[in-house]
Amino acid sequence: MKPMQKGCYAVIFSNQLREQGDAFYTQLSTNLRELAKKQDGYIGLESYRNSDGSGVTISYWKTQEDVLNWKKNSEHLVAQHYGREKAYEHYRVQVCEVLRSYGYDSDF
């Protein structure tokens, strides 16, 4: 993933799947990741899923407008509806401004 810079935005999507192994959900998730990469302002994405079905996806965007445009994307809207109706027990979305970002990479 690209390094984050101060002033970008993180969208934190934490959720609990109703059931593991939903093939449609898995394909939908893969398609959304590819679609997000093509959106203006996309910086990167991290995603984690535990064996109990709980998960977190964090996407990074250049501006708040980019975040809103992604939220309103027509294919993303279909996925949101599917998530509420079929895939998730519950979820939470948080939009945060990145105030500071630093890390370590042993390859340097």
N, C-alpha and C positions, 0 to 999 in steps of 0.2 A: 504494500500500500504506500501511496505517496505520503510524505510527512505532512502533518497538519500545520497550518499557520494560524497565528492569532487572528481572530476576527472571522473565521469560518464558522459553520454551524454543524452541529451533530444532531441527528435525529435518532433517538434511542427507542427502539421498538421491542419491548419485553412481552413475552406471551407464554401461554400454556396451551399446547395442542390437546384436542379432545381425544385423539387416538394417533398412535404412531403408524407409519407405513401407508399413509394416504398418497397413492401414486399421483393423483391429480394435483394435490397440494405440492408435492415434490417438484413436478414439472412446472407448475405455476411459479413457484419460488425461483427456479432456475431461469425461467423466461423473464421474470421481473428484474433479476440481477443484470441480465444482459440489456434490458430496456433502460434501466437506470444509468448504465455506463454511457448511453447515447444522449442522455439529458444534458442540457446546458447547465453548467455549474457543478456537475458531479465531480467529486474528488476521489472518493473511495468508499469501501464497505468492509465491515467485519461482521461475522455471524457465528454464533455458537448455539448448539443444541445439546441438552443433557439427555441421558437415557430415560428420564421420567417425562420427557416431552416438553420441559420448560426450555425457553430459548431467548436469546437476545440478538438483535441485528442492529448495528450502528452504521448509519450512512452519513457521509460528510459532504457538505455543500458549500459553495462559495458565498452565497447570499441568502437572506430570508426569502427573497422572491423566488430563487431556485427551489427552495424547500416547498413553497406553496405551489409552484408549477408542477413539481413531482406529485404532490398530494392530489392535484386535480387532473393528472394524466388519465386518459380514458381507460387504458388497460389496467392501470393501478387502481382505479375506482372499481373495476370488476373484481379484482383480487381482494380489495377491502370488503366488498359485499360477501364474497365467498368465505373470507375469514370470519366475519361476524356470524354468518348463517351456518357454516359447516365445520370450519377448521379449529377454531379457538374456543376454549373454555372462558378465557379472559385475556385481555391485553392492555397495555398502557403505552402511550406515545409521549415522549418528552423531547422538546426541541431546545437545544442549549447552544449558547455562543461559546466557542472555544476561546478562553482567556489566556491560556498558556499551554504549550505543548513541548514536551521534551522526552527523550528516551535514550536507549542504548542499543547498539548493534555490534555484535562481536566481530562482524566481517570488516569493520573499519580499523 
